[in-house]
Amino acid sequence: MPVVDRCVCRGVSFAELKDLAERTGADLEGIADRTGCGSGCSMCVPYIQKMLESGETSFELMPAPVRKWFIQRK
């Protein structure tokens, strides 16, 4: 099974993000502000959340989240 260990959009490993979180106390929003991770395609967000909760930095591929799209009507 494929392993995910980084934000693909920014090329930053979860190990680097974990170090940042430990040094600065950054949460998901703080990590996004400092690195841009989680603000591109956002596919790394569940992995970053799991990293912050568990301390792990490498994960099995998770199923893609179901996204809800809303159409704004004029």
N, C-alpha and C positions, 0 to 999 in steps of 0.2 A: 504494500500500500504506500502511496506517496507520502512524503513527510514535508510539513510546512515549518520553516524556521525563520521566516523573515517577511517583512512587508515588501511585496513585489513591486509596487509603484515607486517606492523610495529606495529599495535595496538595503534597508536597515534590518539587521538581524534582531530577533527577539532577545537574544543575549545582550545586545547593546541597549535595547529598550529597557530590559530588566535592570541593568546597571544604572541607567539614567533615572529610573523610578526609585531605586534604592538611594542614590546620591542626592536626589532633589525632592523626593516625596511626591513626584508627579503621578497623577492619576491618568485615566484615559484621555481626558481633555487636555491635560498638561503635556502629555506625550505628543498629542496631535499638534498642539501649539508650537512645541519646540522642534519637532521633526517632520511634521506633515503626514506622518503615518496615521492612517485611519481617515484621512480627509480626501483621498483620491477615489478609488473604486470602492473603498470601505470593506473589502473582503477580509482584511486582516483584523478588523475590529473584534470579532468573537475570539480570535486567537490572542490578541492583546489582553482582552478581559480575562481569559483563562490564565494567561501568563501572570497577570497581576494577582489573581486569586491563589494560584498554585505554586508559582515560582518556576514552573517548567518553561523551557524555551524551544522545544521541538514537539510538534503535534502531528498525529495522523490527520489526514485530510478530512475535514468535516463536510457534511452535505451542505450544499448551497442554501442559504436562507430563502424563504419565500418572501418576495418583495411585493408590496402593495403599491400600485401606481394610481395616483389620483389625477383626474383631469380637471383643471380649473375651467369653469364655465363663465363666460362673460355676461 
